[in-house]
Amino acid sequence: MPLLPAAVLLLAGCGGGGEGAGADAPAGRALEAEARARALVPDPANLSPVGVFGSDTDSLCALPVAGERGFRIGAGVDYGEGQRCVARGTASGSGRLAIDFGGGCAFDAVQDGTGIRFPAVLPAACDSRCDGRASLAALRVAPLSDAPAEALRSRGPDGKLLCAD
């Protein structure tokens, strides 16, 4: 049974509950700062939603609004005949995007280095942007291009420009 005491000591050394554990600990903060400095992890304060995002049949585009800090934004979901969503509106922020598609359809989305995510539960007013059983809830799109020209040409499931004025 000499292996049992060694295994217990080994497992005791793997605990994470002590001081210095987690991302809030000095070592965790230093590692996060170094990763941001080397552009391995995006800094949420410097993220821009400008461009085109997509995943399968879901799409999103964003363009800067001239003279303002906000963005024009459009989102589309297309699951086939009679099952689609199209929403156009404005957004502001970085990392956490305050999106307003008008008429009470307003919510915060999250943008990180992997894309943009809508919350799983949206205001009921957002339902009017969809046909059939399609929904904008939990929309998750990855970056495809950060070119404003491509965002300007992006089309929604309705065939119209998604980020048009």
N, C-alpha and C positions, 0 to 999 in steps of 0.2 A: 503494500500500500504506500510506497514512497511517492508515487505519482499524485495521489490525492492532495497532500499538502502543497505540492508545487502548483497544481492546477488552481487551488483556492487562492494562492498568492498571485498567480498570473491574472485571474479574474478580478481580484481586488484592485489591481493596478489599472484596470480598464475602466473604472468608474468615471462618470462625467459630472458628478454632482458637486465636486469641490470647487474652491475658488479658482478662477482662471478658466473655467469651462464656458463654452458657448461664444456666440458672436459678440456679446456685449462685454466680454472680458478684454483686457488690454491686448492680449495676443490676437484675439479674434478681430478687434478693430484694426490693428496694425496690418493683419493679413488682408482684410477687406480694402484698406487704403492702398496697399501695395498693388493689389489686383486691379483697382481702378486706375492707378497711376500708369500701369502697363497696358491699359485698355483690354484687359482680360475679362473684366466685368464692367458693364456700362454704368455710368453715374446717372442715377435717375434725374438729377437736376439738369442734366445736359441732353436728355433724350428729345428728339423731335419726331412728331408723327407724320411729317411731310413725306409723301410718297404713296406707294401702292403696297397693300398687304393682301394676302390671300391664303386660302386653304380649301382644297377641293372646289366646291361651288360657292364658297363664301368669299366676299371681297370687301375691301375697305380702302378708301383713298382719303388723303388730306392735303390741303393746300393752304399756304399762309394767306391771310387776309391783308391786303395792302394797307399800310398805315396803322395796323392794329396788331395786338399781340396774339390774337386768336387764329383759328384755322377754320376753313370750310371743310366739312367732312361728309362723306357718304358711305353707306354700308348696304351691301346686297347679299341676299341669301337666295339660292335658286335650287330647289329640289325637284324640279320638273313641272309638268303641266299643273297649273293652279296651286302650286306650293312654293311661294316666294315672298321675300320681304325686300322693300326698298325704302331707305330712310336717308334724308338729306338734312343737314343742319350745320351747327357750329360746335367747336370744341376749344378748350383752353387748358393750359397747364402743361406739365412735363412730369412723366412718371405716373401721375394720376391725372387722367384726362376728364375734365368736366364736359360731358357731351350733352347737347340739347338739340333734339330733333323737332322741337316745337310741339305745341298742343299738349303739354304736360309730359311728354316723353323726354325726360332728362335724368341722367344718372352719371356716376363716375365709373370709368373704365381704367384698367391698369395697363400701363405700357412698361415693358422691361426689354432686355436684350433679345428675347425670343419672340416678341410680337406684342399684340394688343388683345386683351381679354375683356369681354363684357361680363357683368355680373350674371349669375344664374337666375336671378329674379329681377325683372324689370317692372317699371310702373305699367299699370294696365293700359295707359294711353299709348304705349308702344305697340300694342296689338293691332291698332288701326293701320300700321305700316306693312302688315303682312296679310297674305291670302292663304286660305287652306289651313293646314296644321303647321306651317312654317313659323319660326320665331327668331327674333334677334337675341333672345336670352342665351347666355353662355357662348356667344360668338367668340371664336378664337382664331386669329389670323397671324401669319408669320410675315416678316418683311420680304418683299419681292424686289422693290426698287425705291431708292430715295430721290428719284428724279421728279421734280414738279411737273415736267412736260408729260411724263407717263401718267401721273395722277390726273392731270387735266384731260387726258384722252380716255380715261377709264370709264367703262359703261356698266350700268346696272342691269339687272334682269329684265327691266322694262325697255332696254335698248337705248335709253337716254344717258347723257353724261352724268356720271355719279357725283362729281364734285363741281357741277356747274353752279353759276350764280343763282 
